[in-house]
Amino acid sequence: MTRSYKTKLHVANDAQNDFLVLCMAVKRKLYNLYRSVQFGLLETRKRLYPDYEAFKELPKETRNQFYISAAEFEKVFNHVIRVSGSYPAWWDQAPQKTRKQAFRDAERAFQNYFKGLAEEPRFKGYRARQAAYFSGSIRVQRDRIRLPLIGWLRLSEFGYLPTDDQLQKTGYHITGCWVSRWANDYWVVVATDEPAPTRPVSYADTKLGLGIDLGIKDMAILNTGKKFINISKTSYYYHVEKMKKRWQARLARRKIAAEKSFAKNHPHQKAGYLTSRGIEEARYYLTRWSAKLAKINKETVRQAIAQIVKLKPPHITVEKLNIKGMKANPKLAPSIQKLGLSYFKTWLTWQCLKHGIELREVSTWYPSTKLCSTCGTYNRAQFHGTMADLAVRQFNCPHCGLSIDRDVNAAINLQQATDYTVLTATE
């Protein structure tokens, strides 16, 4: 099992800052190099074998000619590209592990793309979120961390990373380290190997497990009746979002002014990449406010899941949501995007693994909202399968007369579901 710890770095040394920027640039360049080669092989395959079904019937050796793994590409890079000298010399200044991890990340992106789990790997520009991988002699103290070829870096927050003394006592080991740059801030992620967790002792009120219904009005609703608010409906979130939109508008206006000024002074030239102090200032503050929104969403999800896990249920049941289909509705798409339902499931899965809780997932077509949690009657009188169903907030059973909040009723049905898929099995 792998557990990662993340905290913020304070990089005050210009030499260390320049070296981190160099490592991230090398990783980005090598990622794009692997991407271009792999797409070139795919284009060749499409040209030679237009029929993909017929191509899958070919021998494995023939099919493998149009795919290159990270290990094979690393050999080509070291024995062909580096020997020929057809690449910048400053690429060699980055650690070998950083270069190798770039090929692995690109290969994983293509594997997820081939399996249908992700979209087509995109070109990584220098404005994208940057990251670099380090491994080897990594030491951690309470207030600082030492990375290979960089030295000691000060931590902005203390106590979030496992120190060398703690690792020695518990027997854990650091398997790797990632340093990322986001909104002009550096963050470090330390990965360790940890033993499998043990099943916790359940409380009396959660021995039957928990059902969680995700929604828009409230982010999460438990079968016990507890609700977690949607942070995007608060005044503070509205203020941060307003500041982000304000800097977006300023950036757009300053870009238009720069284009008009260039066209006026150089009427016979085509404008390329234009920048100015005002444009860079708008980009900086836009990045900061965008990062603040993302941090608010993540912290809200983490605090909600922390309260859920503290109940120590034997199992938690959630519903598999068709988020892509839900976003097809233009009226609901902005609200769904702000909720971060995908991150909610990802973090809940990790917390269940960490605390030994069984996580269950029911089918997308399970009618949790339309079934009565007491008698099991399908309520066709209130729910007709249209958008008007969203306006029904109170579930009234026509058979047994139960009157309950629709979200709480759905959470109870999820808790009582018998047809499910186990996502985190425990012994």
FENRAFEN-V566185 format. One line per field, one symbol per residue. phi: phi as a letter, one per 20 degrees, with the letter a starting at -180 (. if undefined). burial: 1 if it has 9 or more other C-alpha atoms within 8 Angstrom, else 0. Layout:
phi->???
burial->???
This chain:
phi->.dcdccbeddddeffffffffffffffffffffffffffffffffffecfefffffefgffffffdbcefffffffffedffffmebfffffffffffffffffffffffffffenebefgefeefeffebcdcboeddcdfdbbddfmdneceefcenedffffffffeneceerbddccblmdecdcddcecfffdffefffecfencdcdebdfcfbceffofcdfeffeeffffffffffffffffffffffffffffffecfddefeedbaffffffffffffffffffffffffffffffffffflffbcdcdfdeffffffeffegffffffmfffgffffffffffdmdfddceffefeffeeffednfeeefdddmcfffffeddecffednfcbgffffffffffefddbdeecfce
burial->0000111111100001101101111111011101100100110111001000001000000010011101001111110111000000000001101111111111101101100000001000000001111110011111111111010011111000111100100001011111111100011111111000001101100111111111110111111000110111000011011011001101100110011001100000000000000011011111111111100111011101100010111111111000000110000111111011101100111011111111111100000111111000001001100000100100111000010111111111111010010111000
